[in-house]
Amino acid sequence: MDRREILKKGSLMLATLAIPNTLTASVNLNNMRTTQNFDTGKLIESVPNFLSRYAKVNGTKLHYLTGGKGETLILIPGYPETWWAYHKIMPALAENYQVIVVEMRGMGQSDKPMDGYDKKNMAKDVYELVTNLGLQKVHIAGHDIGAHVAYSFAVNYQDKTSKLIMLDTPHPDAGMYNLPMLPILGVDYVYPWWLAFNQVKELPEQLLEGKMNLVIDWLFDNLLKNPNSMTTFDRAVYTSAYNDKNAIRASNAWYQTIPHDIEDSKTYSKLNLPVLGIGGSGFEILKMWLPNVATDFKVEKIEDCGHFILSEKPNETAELIIDFLR
């Protein structure tokens, strides 16, 4: 079976899979709020042959999923998602790779400590996981904030990294200080207000606990070309994961450490390993950023796609990843 057949088979399986009643019973479909957390054990039934695991690393506990055999491919999700962001492509990737999807510090079922959210330290979390699992070298990919961590891993642990994949997002650099505080009159773009809002401490938790569906729905509705590619069920899964004060505080800490990440970026040398950038709406910024940080890179564009490429164009994304890792 070639990769296109695998991808088609995986997509059909996920599309026709009946979600267990124990999951859907707790979801209010009108406002996407949840009355209880989603059970990873139930969710994982829709991604066959993957197992849920935990590891104590760098003073915190990480949750990860693992499945497949072959060279190791680590996948890191971004905001406002969890391991579920990769569920559409995990089966296809696992046909030829040992896939490890890591919920980074502050995400999902991983611990949410009070500190340690600079991306260099979060990369150390992943490094210690790789070491604890006895892995020599890994491929690593990340989306959104997960891309920040994936790049930090590759640049700080080049001896452990075979190839790096950046999904629609570069690592922070000093150029972020040029983002306007106010929307630019007459320019058609999505104003990234959440980058500033998430810098505020304590207030977001007070405002949004139990109401994170408002933020999550806005982000998906405005950053997807096809908002329907993120289903009501998907949105409920993510709302459940981000709906309490600790989850809001921890995920906002990913943003509050961006100035630290920018300073770290100034100390990094160019990567001397293969790097792939895959961009939907983020294609142009990846195209501008990668020449500054890598010597061996290429950038691929996914047409008619917004920021959440794993949800909107999973088959195209998976094919590009598989071709690059061959």
C-alpha positions in Angstrom: 0.0 0.0 0.0 1.5 3.4 -1.0 1.4 6.5 1.2 -1.6 8.0 -0.6 -3.7 4.9 0.0 -2.5 4.9 3.7 -3.6 8.5 4.1 -6.9 7.9 2.4 -7.6 4.9 4.5 -6.7 6.8 7.7 -8.9 9.7 6.8 -11.9 7.5 6.0 -11.4 5.6 9.2 -11.4 8.7 11.3 -14.3 10.2 9.4 -16.5 7.2 9.9 -15.4 6.3 13.5 -18.2 6.5 16.0 -17.1 8.6 19.0 -18.0 6.7 22.2 -21.1 8.0 24.1 -19.0 8.5 27.2 -17.3 11.3 25.4 -20.1 13.0 23.7 -22.5 12.9 26.7 -20.5 15.5 28.5 -20.4 18.1 25.6 -22.8 20.9 25.3 -22.9 21.4 21.5 -24.4 24.9 21.7 -21.4 26.5 23.4 -18.7 23.8 23.3 -18.2 24.0 27.0 -17.6 20.7 28.8 -18.6 19.4 32.2 -15.7 17.1 32.6 -12.3 16.4 31.0 -12.1 14.1 28.0 -10.6 10.7 28.7 -7.4 10.2 26.7 -8.0 6.5 26.9 -11.3 7.0 25.0 -9.9 9.5 22.5 -7.0 7.3 21.7 -9.3 4.6 20.5 -9.7 6.7 17.3 -6.0 6.4 16.7 -5.2 2.7 16.7 -2.0 1.2 17.9 -1.0 4.3 20.0 -0.3 4.2 23.7 -0.5 6.9 26.3 2.6 7.3 28.6 4.1 9.6 31.2 7.6 10.5 32.0 9.3 12.6 34.8 11.8 14.9 33.1 13.6 18.1 34.1 11.5 18.5 37.3 8.1 18.0 35.6 5.9 15.3 34.2 5.2 15.1 30.5 2.4 13.2 28.9 3.1 11.6 25.5 1.6 9.2 23.0 3.7 6.6 21.1 3.0 4.3 18.2 4.6 2.8 15.1 8.1 1.5 14.4 11.2 2.8 12.7 13.2 6.0 13.0 11.8 8.3 15.8 9.6 11.3 14.9 8.7 13.6 17.7 5.6 15.8 17.2 4.8 18.8 19.4 1.4 20.6 19.2 0.8 24.3 19.7 -1.8 26.7 21.1 -4.7 26.2 21.7 -4.4 22.4 21.1 -3.2 19.2 22.6 -1.9 15.9 21.2 -5.2 15.6 19.4 -3.9 18.2 16.9 -2.0 15.4 15.2 -4.7 12.7 15.3 -5.5 12.9 11.6 -1.9 12.2 10.5 -0.6 9.9 13.3 -1.7 6.6 11.6 0.0 7.5 8.3 3.2 8.6 9.9 3.3 5.5 12.1 3.4 3.3 9.1 7.1 4.0 8.8 8.2 5.8 12.0 8.1 5.5 15.7 5.8 8.5 16.4 5.9 10.2 19.7 3.4 13.1 20.3 4.5 15.2 23.3 2.2 17.4 25.2 4.7 20.0 26.3 5.0 21.5 29.8 1.7 23.2 30.6 -0.4 21.4 27.9 -3.1 18.8 28.3 -2.2 16.1 30.8 1.3 17.2 31.3 2.2 19.1 34.5 1.6 22.8 34.7 4.4 24.1 37.0 4.7 27.8 37.9 7.8 28.4 35.9 10.2 26.9 33.2 8.3 28.0 30.1 11.1 29.5 28.1 11.5 27.4 25.0 15.1 26.5 25.7 14.0 24.9 29.0 11.0 23.2 27.4 13.4 21.8 24.8 15.4 20.4 27.7 12.2 18.6 28.8 12.1 16.9 25.4 15.8 16.2 25.4 15.5 14.4 28.8 12.5 12.4 27.4 14.6 11.4 24.4 17.5 10.4 26.7 15.2 8.5 29.1 13.7 6.5 26.2 17.2 5.6 25.1 16.9 7.2 21.7 20.1 8.2 19.9 18.7 10.7 17.2 15.3 11.9 16.4 13.4 13.8 13.8 11.3 16.6 15.4 8.4 18.6 14.2 6.3 21.3 15.9 3.3 23.5 15.1 2.8 27.0 16.6 4.3 27.2 20.1 5.3 23.6 19.5 7.5 24.8 16.6 9.3 27.2 19.0 10.1 24.2 21.2 11.1 22.0 18.2 13.5 24.6 16.9 15.0 25.1 20.4 15.5 21.4 20.6 17.3 21.2 17.3 19.5 24.2 17.8 20.5 23.2 21.4 20.8 19.5 20.7 22.0 19.2 17.2 23.8 15.9 18.0 20.4 14.4 18.9 18.5 15.9 15.9 18.3 14.3 12.4 15.8 16.6 10.7 13.6 19.5 11.8 10.1 20.3 10.6 8.6 23.7 11.3 4.8 23.8 10.8 3.5 27.3 9.9 5.5 29.1 12.6 9.1 30.3 13.1 10.8 30.7 16.4 10.5 34.1 18.0 13.2 36.7 17.1 13.6 40.4 17.6 11.3 41.1 14.7 8.3 40.4 16.9 9.0 43.7 18.7 7.9 45.4 15.5 4.4 44.0 15.7 2.0 47.0 15.9 0.0 47.4 19.1 -3.0 48.5 17.1 -4.5 47.1 13.9 -3.2 48.8 10.8 -6.0 50.8 9.1 -6.9 49.5 5.7 -4.7 46.3 5.9 -6.5 43.0 5.5 -5.0 40.7 8.1 -5.9 38.9 11.3 -4.6 41.2 14.1 -2.8 39.0 16.6 -4.3 40.5 19.8 -3.8 37.3 21.8 0.0 37.7 21.7 -0.4 40.8 23.9 -3.4 39.6 25.9 -1.6 36.4 26.9 1.2 38.5 28.4 -1.1 39.7 31.1 -0.8 37.8 34.4 -3.8 36.6 36.5 -6.5 38.6 34.7 -7.0 36.1 31.8 -7.6 33.3 34.2 -10.2 35.3 36.1 -12.0 36.3 32.9 -11.8 33.1 31.0 -12.1 30.2 33.4 -15.0 28.1 32.1 -15.3 30.3 29.0 -12.2 29.4 27.0 -14.5 28.3 24.2 -14.9 32.0 23.4 -11.1 32.3 22.6 -10.8 28.9 21.0 -13.7 29.4 18.7 -12.5 32.9 17.7 -9.0 31.6 16.9 -10.3 28.7 14.8 -12.9 30.7 13.1 -10.5 33.5 12.1 -7.2 31.5 11.5 -8.7 28.7 9.3 -9.7 29.1 5.7 -12.3 26.5 6.3 -13.5 26.7 9.9 -15.6 23.6 9.5 -12.3 21.6 9.3 -12.2 22.0 13.0 -15.3 20.1 14.1 -17.5 20.8 17.1 -16.0 17.7 18.7 -12.4 18.9 18.2 -13.3 22.3 19.7 -14.8 20.6 22.7 -11.7 18.5 23.2 -9.5 21.7 23.2 -11.9 23.7 25.4 -11.9 21.0 28.0 -8.1 21.0 28.1 -7.8 24.8 28.5 -10.9 25.7 30.5 -9.5 25.9 34.1 -7.3 28.5 35.7 -4.1 26.4 35.8 -4.4 25.6 32.1 -4.9 29.2 31.2 -2.0 30.4 33.4 0.3 27.7 32.0 -0.5 28.2 28.4 -0.2 32.0 28.7 3.3 31.4 30.2 4.4 30.1 26.8 3.7 33.7 25.5 5.1 35.5 28.6 8.5 34.0 28.1 8.8 35.1 24.4 11.1 38.0 25.3 13.4 35.4 26.9 13.1 33.3 23.8 14.1 36.3 21.7 17.2 36.9 23.7 18.1 33.2 23.5 17.7 33.3 19.7 20.5 35.9 19.5 23.0 33.4 20.8 22.2 30.6 18.4 24.3 29.6 15.4 22.8 28.5 12.1 21.5 24.9 12.0 23.6 22.5 9.9 20.9 19.9 9.5 18.0 19.5 7.1 15.1 21.7 7.9 11.6 21.8 6.3 9.1 24.6 6.7 5.5 23.8 5.8 3.3 26.9 5.6 -0.3 27.7 5.1 -0.9 31.3 6.1 2.5 31.2 7.7 4.4 30.4 4.4 5.8 33.9 3.8 7.1 34.4 7.3 8.8 30.9 7.2 10.3 31.8 3.8 11.8 35.0 5.3 12.9 33.4 8.5 14.6 30.1 7.5 17.5 31.5 5.6 18.6 33.3 8.7 18.7 30.2 10.9 19.6 27.2 8.7 22.0 26.3 5.9 20.1 23.3 4.5 16.4 24.1 4.2 13.3 24.2 2.0 9.9 25.7 2.4 6.7 24.2 1.0 3.4 26.0 0.7 0.0 24.4 1.3 -2.5 26.3 -0.9 -5.9 27.6 0.3 -5.0 26.9 3.9 -4.9 28.9 7.2 -2.7 28.5 10.2 -4.0 25.1 11.5 -2.6 23.0 8.6 -2.9 19.7 10.5 -6.7 20.1 10.8 -7.3 21.8 7.4 -4.9 20.0 5.1 -3.8 16.8 7.0 -3.1 14.6 3.9 -1.0 17.3 2.2 0.9 18.0 5.4 1.6 14.3 6.0 2.8 13.7 2.5 5.2 16.6 2.7 6.6 15.3 6.0 6.9 11.7 4.7 8.7 12.9 1.5 11.1 15.0 3.5 12.0 12.2 6.0 12.7 9.6 3.3 
